[in-house]
Amino acid sequence: MHGIASGIGFIFFILNPLWAIRIAEFKDLRYFNIALLFLAVLTFVLFIASENKNSGILRYSGLFQRLNLIILYGHLILNYAWMIR
């Protein structure tokens, strides 16, 4: 149950850069939000694919999860800072 709920939460969290692309106040950050959306999806897929892998680059499951969170929280902080400037 926890895995399913956290997966759904991550998917909605990943959609934040997609929604920010359509917001008029963030039009100057549109390409940056697109890049962050791509990086967030990539790190999320790598995190999901790395579950129970013990060799190669996919053995770093925690690294991909942390990179994903850094990208997503960085996106929220950047857009908030852009909005209050």
C-alpha positions as MATLAB code, in Angstrom:
seq = 'MHGIASGIGFIFFILNPLWAIRIAEFKDLRYFNIALLFLAVLTFVLFIASENKNSGILRYSGLFQRLNLIILYGHLILNYAWMIR';
ca = [
       0.000    0.000    0.000;
       2.788    2.426    0.905;
       4.630    1.772   -2.376;
       1.537    2.407   -4.478;
       0.623    5.605   -2.641;
       4.165    6.985   -2.824;
       4.332    6.126   -6.533;
       1.114    8.041   -7.187;
       2.431   10.958   -5.127;
       5.686   11.035   -7.098;
       3.767   11.043  -10.380;
       1.702   14.058   -9.287;
       4.863   15.714   -7.981;
       6.529   15.161  -11.373;
       3.585   16.852  -13.092;
       4.354   20.174  -11.349;
       6.908   21.265  -14.004;
       4.377   20.301  -16.692;
       1.718   22.496  -15.103;
       4.220   25.338  -14.643;
       4.820   25.389  -18.409;
       1.230   26.590  -18.904;
       1.272   29.283  -16.180;
       1.724   32.745  -17.678;
       3.825   34.072  -14.774;
       6.473   31.441  -15.520;
       6.736   32.046  -19.272;
      10.368   33.160  -18.875;
      11.148   29.810  -17.217;
       9.291   27.694  -19.784;
      12.369   25.982  -21.264;
      13.877   25.470  -17.828;
      10.640   23.843  -16.652;
      10.648   21.580  -19.725;
      14.230   20.534  -18.952;
      13.334   19.866  -15.316;
      10.309   17.831  -16.398;
      12.530   15.693  -18.627;
      15.120   15.223  -15.854;
      12.426   14.408  -13.287;
      10.880   11.742  -15.522;
      14.317   10.305  -16.328;
      15.398   10.051  -12.683;
      12.002    8.622  -11.689;
      12.247    5.912  -14.357;
      15.808    5.109  -13.269;
      14.650    4.933   -9.655;
      11.823    2.536  -10.519;
      14.089    0.427  -12.751;
      16.786    0.209  -10.075;
      14.638   -1.595   -7.513;
      16.300   -4.867   -6.444;
      19.252   -4.480   -8.855;
      22.721   -5.240   -7.514;
      25.005   -4.521  -10.458;
      25.830   -1.712  -12.824;
      24.580    1.826  -12.464;
      21.117    0.622  -11.463;
      22.406   -0.499   -8.069;
      22.220    3.132   -6.863;
      18.489    3.217   -6.175;
      18.789    5.742   -3.350;
      20.859    8.072   -5.506;
      18.177    8.207   -8.197;
      15.485    8.836   -5.593;
      17.466   11.694   -4.081;
      18.264   13.207   -7.486;
      14.586   13.060   -8.338;
      13.648   14.835   -5.120;
      16.364   17.480   -5.577;
      15.087   18.215   -9.088;
      11.449   18.401   -8.023;
      11.975   20.483   -4.874;
      14.436   22.681   -6.777;
      11.735   23.289   -9.352;
       9.252   24.371   -6.686;
      11.787   26.647   -4.987;
      12.867   28.219   -8.279;
       9.326   28.928   -9.429;
       8.374   30.302   -6.003;
      11.433   32.577   -5.965;
      10.572   33.718   -9.503;
       6.998   34.465   -8.440;
       7.888   36.608   -5.396;
      10.700   38.611   -6.981;
];
